[in-house]
Every structure is written in structure tokens, then in C-alpha cells.
Amino acid sequence: MRLLIVDLLAEREAFGREGVREIVQHFPAEEVFLWSPHTDERLEYGFGTVVSEPVPSDAIVITGSRRNVSMWEAWMDDVVALIHSAHVPLYGICFGHQIIAHAFGGRIERASTDSHFVAEVTGLNGQSDMAAFAHQEHVVDAGDLHVIASSDHCKIAACRHPTRPIYTVQYHPEAITTVLDAALSCGDMNVSERGAFDDQLLTTDVSKAFAL
């Protein structure tokens, strides 16, 4: 299996390198490709092959980002082009969720405050999970996507495409204890921020979020 990561936190140790490491382990990937169109500078991960443009793959994951769909940048057009051209399973996390919704006619709005905490996400079937949220922008109209889960603060917390293998979540299923601890250790989070992510409450991960 060839896995393409649209790696939009490549400049960060925890949610970049360690978050991608956690994502990758949930796929039976023999080859991992890392594409970071937002920056020419990235950390050395010690795994994966860095590419300057998308390569043929069997699955694609678009990660979170410190950038914002509401503050459009030119490289985002290339990500949207990939979304439209992909014929393989496509998964979006946080920013990935938002830009995929945008690509299918959805609308994203920026809230006045950040959401950084663990919260309950409830699916259409009534089943719920506790997930880590870290975002300020919200999908407020999913466009062609179907909404499949919500939370109290985020009505569009997960989506899927009605005819294509596209799945998105607003939360961070890769934010397990090791990634959160790495964020504190490297300075991506301070003690107060780390304390807001009570990982003992988490009941989801990448495999469960995307039914892998």
C-alpha cells in the first residue's frame, strides 16, 4: 500500500512528526509519502519519503494545519485539485475536514475563540466517543458531504461523501497520550493546554474514527 500524507504540520514536532507517525501506523502502508505544499522548510521525520507534488497512492490523509481555510493561501488550490482528482480513499483531519468540505461547496467560519479540549462526539446511530478538538474554524455547511456526527460545540464534527470514499473529522483522532506528551515536552503545548486534553477520557483513535 502506498499512503500519501498531505502533511500540513510538517514544521511541528508533536502534531507534525509524532502525529503523522501515529496516523501512519493505522494503515498497512509499505510506502509513505509526505507532501507539504505550505512550506519549503520541514522537520526531518526519520520515516517516509518527502515529495514535491502528489504521487500515485492507494490512500490519502490530509492533516491539520496552523493555516486557515478562511484565510486562503495559493497552495490550498493545489490541495483542492488533489481532492477533486483523487479516486482512492481520502481522509481529512481538522483542517483536512474543513478544506474537503470547502472543495465540495461547503462553508467554513472562524469562531471568536479556540476550542481546545476533549469533548463527546455522537454519531447518527447514537453511539458516542470522546475526542480531542483543537480548532477555531468550523464547518457550518458541509456542501455535498453528509454529516455523520456532531458535538455540542461543533454540529458538523464528522462527514462522509455520499458516493466517494471520503471521510472527514473535525477532531484529532491521532491525539493520543504519546502525541500529547510530546507536544508538552517540545513546547507545542504549555502545561495549561496539556491539562485541557484529558487523555484518560479519550475513546477514539485513527482506526476507529475512519472505520479502518
N, C-alpha and C positions, 0 to 999 in steps of 0.2 A: 504494500500500500504506500502510495505517495501522498503525503499530507502537506498542504500549503498553509502556513500561518501568516495572515496579514497582521504583522507584529507591530502594533502601534504604540507600544510602551517599551520599545527596544532600548531606550535610554535609562531605564529604571531597573534596579537590581531585583526588587521583590515582585511587583506585579508585572514586570517585564520578564527577566530571565527565569525567576522561580515560578512565576505564574504560568509561563509558557511550558516550562518543564512539567508542571502538574497537568496542564491541558494535554500535552503530547502522550502522557502515559495511559490515557484512556482510549487511545486509538491504536490499532495494530499496525503502526507505521514502520515500514522498513526504511523509508527515506523521509526526512523532514526538511522543508524549505521555508526560509524566513524572509519575507518581503516587507520592508519598512519604507513606504513611499513618502512618509512625512519627514524623514531626516536622513542626512548623509553621515551622521555620527550615531553609533550604536555600541552597546556593550558587547564584549566577547562572551558568548554563552558557553562555549565548550561543547556544543552539540548543534546539529542542524547545518544546513548549507544556506548561506546568505545569497539571495538573488536580487537582481536589479529590476526585475519585472516578473509578473506571474508566470509560472511554469505549469505544464500539464500535470494534473494531480487527480487523486481519487476522492479527496475531500478537502474542504477549505474552512478555516476558522478565522473570523475577524475579531480581534481582541478589543478590549477597552482602549481608551486614549485620553490624554490630557487635553486634546483638542476638542472642539465642539461643532456639532452639525449646524447650529445656529450661527456660527462664525465661520462660514465656508472658506476653505482654502483650496487652491487649484488641484492639489494631489488627490483630493476627495473625488474629483471627477473620474480618476483612474480606478478608484475603488468601486464606484458606481458602475463603471463599464464592466469590471470583473463580475459584479453581482448579476448584471443582466446577461452576461455571456456564459456564465457557469452552468454546466449541466450535471454537476456532481453534487452530493450533499454539501450544504453550506450552513455554517453555524455562526451566529453572531452573539457576542457578549458585550453588554453595556453600550459603548459607542457603536460596536458592531450591530447590535439590536437597532439602534437609532438610525444608522446610515442605511441599513437594509430596508427599514420602514420608509425612510425618505425615498429610496430608489423605487419603491412601489407606490408612490403617491401619497405617503403618509405625511404627518406634520409633527414637528418637534418644537417644544417650547422650553425656555430656560426658567427655572423656578428662582425665587428670590433667595432661597437658602439651599445649602447642600443637604443631601440625605446620606449619612454615613452611619449605618447601624445594621443589626440583624433584625429581620422582620419576617412575618409569616406570608407565604405566597400560597394562594388557593387556586387549584385548577378547576376547570369546568365540571369535572367529575366529583368535586367536593373534597378531594384529597389535598392535603396541605404539606408544605415543607418550610423550614426555616432557612433563610438565605441571606447572604451578605450583600448589602447595597452600598454603593459608593458612586454617587452621581448628583448632578444638579439639573441636567436636562432630562425631559420626559417625552416619550412618545404620547401625544394626545389624540392622534388619529392614525390608525395603523394602515390606512390605504387599502391595498389589495390583500394584506395579510389578515389572517384570522386570529383574534385574541383568544388565547387558551388558558391564561392565568392572570391573576391580579393580586394586589396587596392594598392595604388601607391607604397608603400614601401614593401608590403608583397603580392606577387602574389598568394599565397595559404593561404587565410585568413579563409576559411571555407570548410569543406569536409563532405561527407556522404559516407557510404558504399553502393555499388550497390545492395546488396541482404540482408544485415542485418540491423537492426535498430540501426545504429551507426552514430552519428553526432558530429562534432568537430568544434571548433572555436579557432583561434589564439588569439583573443581579449578577454577581460574580461567583459562579459555581467553583471556580478554581481557588477561591479564597479560603483554603483550609488552614489548619493551625500552623503548618510549617511555612506557608507563604506569609501569613500574618506576622509570625515571629520574625521572619526575615525582613519584613517591612519596618518593624520596630528597630531591629538591630542595625539596619543600614541607614535609618533616618527618613525613610519614606513615610513613616508614621511617628507621631510622638506618643507618649505614654497615655495621654487622654484619648487620642484617636484609637489606639490599640484597644483600650478598655471598652470602647463602644462596640467592638466586634467580639461579642461573647461567643467564641467558637464552640463552647460546650453546648450551645443551643442549636448549632448547625445540623441539618439533617439531609443536606443535598451535596452533590458534587457534580463534576462534568458529566459522568456517565448517566447519572440519574436525571439531570436537567435536560439532557438531549436524548434520553432513552437509547443509549448506545448499546 
